[in-house]
């Protein structure tokens, strides 16, 4: 049983490094955070292909060391029953927009 648990753990670790695994993890995280969108696959494609902040136009990154330009999905936390995605922003603009 322990041997199988370790195999599953290693498989999941490898899977999360694949493009499909990264996409799956991102969409799961969005749903956990309350993001609602009619087509999560479409939203992911838009998110990944957005290169500049919709607010300040800085170039977006996935760099966790420089969080100011990290790509974020902005959504309205008050809307809980239909699409609530607003923009794709840099972390700085997203942090300022919390209302």
N, C-alpha and C positions, 0 to 999 in steps of 0.2 A: 504493500500500500504506500509506504513512504517513497519507494522507488518511482511509482507512478506519479505521485505528487510532484516530485522533483522534475520529472520529464515534462509534465504539464506546465510547471513554472518556467522551465527553459524555453518551451515552445511559445508561451505567451510573451516572454521577453524578446524573442526573435521576431515574432509577429508584429509587435509594437514598433519595431524599427522599419517595417515595410511601409510603402505608401498607403496600402489598404488599411494597415493597422493604425497608422497615424490619423487617417481620415475617420476611422471608426471611433477612435479614442476622442478626437475633437468633437464629433457629433454627440457622443455620449456625454461629454462634459457640458456642451451647450444645453442639452436637455436637462441635465442635473441642475444647471444654473437658472433654468426657467426660460430659455430662449424658445420661442414658438415661431415656426416658419412652415409654409405649406409644402416645401420640398427641400429637405436637408441636403440632398446630393447637390442640387442647384446652388444652395447657399454656400456649401463648401467650395464649389468651383469659383463662385464669385469672390469669396473670402481669400482663397489661395492666389487668385489672379489679380487681386487689387494690390497695386504697387505703391500707392501714395494715400496718405491720410485724407479722408473726405472733408476734414475741417481745415487743417493747416498746410496741407499738401506736402509734408515731409515724406521722404522715402521710408516705407515700412520695412521692418526686418523681423526675423524670428530670433534675433540675438537676445538671449536672456541676461547678458551682462550689461547691455545698454537698454534698460527697460523703457526709456523715453520714446523710442521709436518702434517698440514691439507692437505688432499687429494685434488689435483687439476688435471684438465684435460688440458694438454698442446696441443695447436693447432697452426698452422701456419696462422697468420692473413692475409698474402699476398695471400693465396690460397682461392679463393672465388667461384670456379666453380666445385670443386670435393673434395673428402675426404681430410680433412686437419688436422686430429688428429695425433699427434706425439707420446705422451707418457702420462702416469699417473705419476705425480711427487708430491713431497711434495711442500708446498708453497714456501719454500726457494729456491729450485731449479727452480721452475716455474718463480719466480720473476727475477732470474739471467738470464733466457733464453729468455727474451723479445727482440726479433729481428725479 
